[in-house]
């Protein structure tokens, strides 16, 4: 599981632009004016940040990641 998750993180980090920053702020940067964590649905926040940062939904993310893996890590 660790390798599969890291591969997905690597995929997102390799993309150009501010997508990674948008994703991290959308998930980890959820704070109020006093810098206290905002309560709420973290799953929804993750979906929203993925869409905003990369234009991907959870389903299109897996498809795009799988295509990237095939190009990045060709079989021997």
Residue pairs with C-beta under 8 A, 6 or more apart in sequence:
7 65
7 69
8 61
8 65
11 64
11 65
11 68
11 69
12 19
12 20
12 23
12 54
13 20
14 68
15 54
18 53
19 53
19 54
20 53
21 53
22 49
22 52
22 53
22 54
23 49
23 50
23 53
23 54
25 49
26 45
26 46
26 48
26 49
26 50
26 52
26 53
27 42
27 45
27 46
27 49
30 37
30 38
30 40
30 42
30 45
31 37
31 38
32 38
47 57
47 58
50 56
50 57
50 58
50 61
51 57
54 61
56 64
